[in-house]
Amino acid sequence: MHVWTMWFLKNNIMTLLTIIIMLMTLSFITLFERNLLGMIQYRKGPNKNFFKGLFQPFNDAIKLFSKENLILSKINYMMYFISPLMMFTLALLLWLTLPIVLYYWSSTLIMMLIFCIMSMSSYGLMLSGWSSNSMYSMIGCTRMMSLMLSYEVVLILITFNIFLMTESLSLKHFSKSFIFIFWSLAMIFLIIMLCELNRTPSDLSEGESELVSGFNTEYFSSGFTLIFMAEYSNIIFMSFLFNYLFLGYQLNSLISLFMVFMTSLWVIWMRGTNPRIRYDLLMIETWTDMLPSTLLFMFITMFYKLNQMMIYIL
């Protein structure tokens, strides 16, 4: 009984610490993004609040949560208020799949759970656009759902190549670097990651120049804040996932955290240096370029593993 109690307390403490660290990281990654975009655009970012604008994220959070929640007349009330909470909850659940949080979780199918949660998060986006009963929001969520059918197929096939090499679906077994073997798949994964995160140049569900703010046009105050926090939480998590799949670094090293930071920096840098890609061109690129390339690599990997198996048998 004592062993089970210690196991329960240890996992709950690690879960709580992970959520607290993640929320603090969200605050400062927004400050980092605003300063980086200011540097790219030859202007100053937030620098007035405390030392170099250090407390700016906390003031923004207080401002957003203290704003009045207006009740719009034509919304679907239940789905309108549930969908931001659903998106943020699923973003938190993704963090609980990391081995450093549940170290004794010996599930060999943890990647399947990650894909299920990532797929479910798109439902929150769809419900937020539909429940707003706004034309801009509806167009934004329709774009996102149609794109999801394209890029998630490629994303799963890319990770399937890594599964074939490691012969496991557990993140704890990804201890080898595949960046030199699958460097082209790593590049495709980074592009697909931008689509998954709804970031420039693939932020077609928002498209400020076309759709005001896209699927979250009718959101403000706490609802907008939860959507905003879920987006940045997913940026950091996808950076961790890229680090696990292709670089093979575990979370107990400083170089791992540095590579996660560099991946997040690349996502932010793409926003400041690239224009938004056209919707039809992104769909064509996904189906005609990325999918055939990923399938080719998968067949090569399968042939390699079968060849190894035959050599072992003989």
N, C-alpha and C positions, 0 to 999 in steps of 0.2 A: 504493500500500500504506500509505503514511504517513497519507493522508486517512482511509482506512477504520479504521486503528488509532485515530486521534484520535476519530473518530465513535463507535467501540465504547467507548473509555474514558470519553468524555463522557456517553454514555447510561447506562453502568453506574454511574458516580459519582452521576449525578442520581437513578437508581433507589435506590441505597443511602442517599443523603441523604433521599429522600422517605420511605423505610421508617423511618429513625431518627427523623425529625421527627414522623412519624405516631405512632410508639410513645410518644414523649415527650408528645405532645398527648393521647393516650389516658390517660396517667397523671393529667394535671392536669384533664382534663374530668370525670373521676370525682370529684376533690376539689371542683371547682366545683359539680357537681351536688349533692353531699352538703351543702355549705354553703348552696346556694340552697334546697334542700328544707327545711333547718333553719330558714332565715329565713321560709319560707312557713308552716311549722308552729309558729312562735314558740318555737324551741329553738335550741341551739347545735349547729353541726356539729363535725367534727374540728378541734380547735384546740390540742392539747397537744403534738404532736410537732413539735419544732423551732419555727420561727416561724409561728404561726397554722396549725399542722398541715401545713406545706409538704412534709414528708417522709412523710406518711401513706400516699400511694399506693405508695411504694417498700416500706414495711413490709408493706402488704397483699399486694403481689406476692410478697415473700419468704415470708410466712406461707402463702399459697395454694400456691405451688410446692413448699414443704417438707413439706406434709401427705402422709400415707401414702396410696398408691393401693390401695384395697381391691379385691379381685377378687370381684365378685358371682357367685352360683352360677347364675343363670338368664339371663344376658345372652348376646347374640351377640357374642363377643369381638372379632372383626375389625371389624365395623361399629361397635361401641361405641367403640373407640379411634380409628378412622379418621375418624368423622363430625365431632368437634370440630376435628381438624386440617384437614379439608376445608373447614369453614366459615371458619376463620381464613385459610387459603391463598387462598380465593376473595376474601375481604375485602381481602387484600393485592394481589391481581391487579387489583382495581378501581382502585387508586391508580395503577397503571402505565399506565392509559389516558388520564391527564390530559396535555394538550399540554405542560405545563411539564416533565414527566418525559421524554417521548420527543418532543422538539420536531421532530425531522426525520422522524417517523413520518407519512408523507403519506397514510395510509389515509383514504378518504372514507367508510368504513363503520364508524367507530370506535364509533358509538352502537349498532350491531347487536351488537358485541362486548360492550359494557356490559350490554345486555339479556340476552345469553346467560349472562354470569357471574352476574347478579342472579337469573336463573331457576334456575341450577344451585345457588345457595346454599340454596334451599329444599329441595333433595334432602338436603343435610347435616342440616338440621333434621328432615326426615322420618326419615332413617336413625337419628338419635340417639334419637328417640322410639320407633321400632320395635325397635331393638336392645336397649333397656333392659328390654324384656319387663315393663313396668309399666303398669297400667291408666291411671294419671294421665298418664304420658308418651305413651301411645298416643292418648288423647283429645286431648291438646295438639297433637300433630303432625297428627292428622286434621283438627282445626279449622283449622290453618294451611294445609294443602294445599287445603281447600275454599275458604278465603278467597282464596288465591292465584289460583284460577281466576276470581275476581271482580275483584279490584283490579288485577291485572296487565294485563287487557284495557283497562281505563280508563287505566292509566299509559302504555301504548303508544300509545293513541289521542291522548292529550294531547301527547306528544312528537311524534307524527306531524303535528299542527298546526304545531308549530315548524319541522319539517322542510320542510313545504310553503312556509312563509314564507321560510326561508333557502335553500331548494333545495339542501341539503347535509345529509349525515349526519356531518360532521366537527365536532368541538367547536371547532376553530380558526376556524370560520366564524360562530360564534355571537357576534357583536360588537354586536348591536343589542338594545335593551331592548324586550321584548314585554309588560311588566307592565301597561301601560295598555291595550293592545289585548286581551290575554287575561287580564285580572285575575281573572275568574271561574274560568278554567282554572287559574290559579296557586293559587287557594284550594283547588280540588279536588285539585291536585297535592300541596299540603301535607297534606291529609287522607289521601290515598293513601300519602304518605310515612310517616305514622305506622303505617299497616298494614304497609308493607314493612319498617319497622324494628322491628315488634313492640313498639311503645311505647304507653303509656296515652294515650287510652282504648281502643286497639285491641289490647292485649296479651292476646288471648284464648287464645293458645297457652300462655301461662304461667298467668294467672289465679290468683294466690296464694290468693284467698279460696275458690276452687273446686277447684283441681288441685294444691295444695301449691306446686309450682313449675313445673308443666306438663311440657314435653318434656325439661327438664334436671333433673328431680327426682332421678334416680339418679346425677348427675354431681357430682364433687367434685375437689379438688386441681387438677392441671394441666388436666384435661378441662373443668372448669367455667370455669377462667381463660381458656382459648382461646375458648370460647363467649362469655364476657363481653367479651373484647377485640374479637372479630369484630362484636358488636352495636354497640359504641361507635365502632369504625372506620367502620361503615356509616352511623352518624349524621353524622359529619363529611363523608363522601363525598357523601351525599345532599344535604347543605347546599351543597357545592360544585356539585353538579349543578343544583340549583335556581338557584343564582347564575348558572351558564352559560346555562341555558335561558331564563329569564325576565328577568334583570337585565342580561345582556350584559356583565358585568364580567370582564376577564381577571385572571389571578392575579398580574400585575405591579403591582397597585395596592393601596394600603392600604384603600381603601373596599371592595374586593372581600373582603379578609380580615375587615373589620368586618361586612359583610353575612353572611358565612359564620358568624361568631360569633353574630350576632343570630338566624339561622335555628336554630342549635344551641340557643341560649338558649330559643327558642320551643318546641322539642321537649321540653326539660327542664321548662319552665314548665307544659306541658300535663300532665305527670305529677303535678305537685303541686297542680293546680287542677281537674282533671276526674275524675269517676268513670268506671269501666269501662262501656263501652256493651254492651248485650245482643247476643248473637251473631246472632240472627235479624234484629234491627233493622239491624245493620251490613250484612248480606247484602242486605236489602231496599233499603236506601239506595244501595248500590253499583249494583244492577241497575235500579232504577226512577228514580233521580234523577241519579246521576253519569254513567252510561253514555249516556242520551238527551241530556243536556246536552253531553257531549263530542262525540257524533256530530253534533249540530246545529252546533256550532262548526266541525267538520271540513268539513261540506258548505258552510258559508259561506266558509271559507277556500279550498276548491277552486273555488267559483264566482268568488271574487275573483281568484285566479290565472289561471283560464281567461279571465276578462274582460280581464286585463292582456295575456295572450297574443294575444287577438283584436285588441286595439288595436294591439299591436306589429306584427302581420301586416298589418293594414289600413293 
